[in-house]
């Protein structure tokens, strides 16, 4: 994760449950846009482990999209995620 050395980094961590609408649209909006996109970590708590941006999903501004990525067909309504970013 690329975070500027010598600077205070404020991390955001929260839990998110995929809603029916998000599951159908294969995307959801983060609470805020990561200041350093490369710091985004998503853990699928219901047995999925840590997923990686660019492989399992994409980050576009403050939206996580998984249509056409490895999470497509895996992530579903009710799945619980731990979101962490700087």
N, C-alpha and C positions, 0 to 999 in steps of 0.2 A: 504494500500500500504506500503510495507516494504522499507523504505529508511533510510540509516544510519543516526542516530541522530548526530547533530553537524557538518554535512558536507553540503557543498553547493551542491544543486541538480539543474542540468540544465535540463529543460523540453523542449521537442520538441512537437510542435503542428502544424499540417498542414491539409489541405483539400485534399481529394482524391476522384476522380470519377471512378467508376468501368468501365473498358474498356470491349469491346466485348470479347477479348481473356481471360481476367481475369474472366469474368462471365462464360465462357465456361469451363475454367480450375478450377474454384472455388478456386482461390488463387490469391494473389498478394504480391509483395515484398515491404516492408517498405523502406523508404529512408535510414534508418540506423537501426542497431540492437539495441533494448532497452538494456541499461546497467542493468536495474532491470526489469526482465520480468513481475513481478507482478504489475508494475505500468501502464501497457498498458491499455488504455481506448479507445474504439471505439464507436462513436455515429453515428447512421444512421440518417441523417438529414431529410430524406423524410418520416418521420412518424414512424421510427423504434425504436427510443430511444437509450439508452445505452445498448450495448451488452457485454457479459462477456466471457473472455477466458476460455476454458474448457467446456463451456456449449453451446455457440453460435458459437464458432470457436476455432481453436488451433493456437498457435504460435510455429513455428519451425524455430529457428534461427531468420532470419529477414523476414520470410514468414508467412502470415496469410492464413490459410486453413479453408474452411467451408464445404467441402464435408462430409456428414454424421453427421453434427452438425445442431443445430436449424436454422442457417441461410440458410442451403441448401434448395433451392426452394423458398426462400424469397428474398435474395440479387440478384440483376439483373444489367445488363448493364445500365449505367447512374445513378445508385444510388450514392448519395453523402455521404461521410464519413468524420468525424472529428477524426483524429488520435492524441492521446496524450500519451507520455511516457517519462520516465527519462532514 
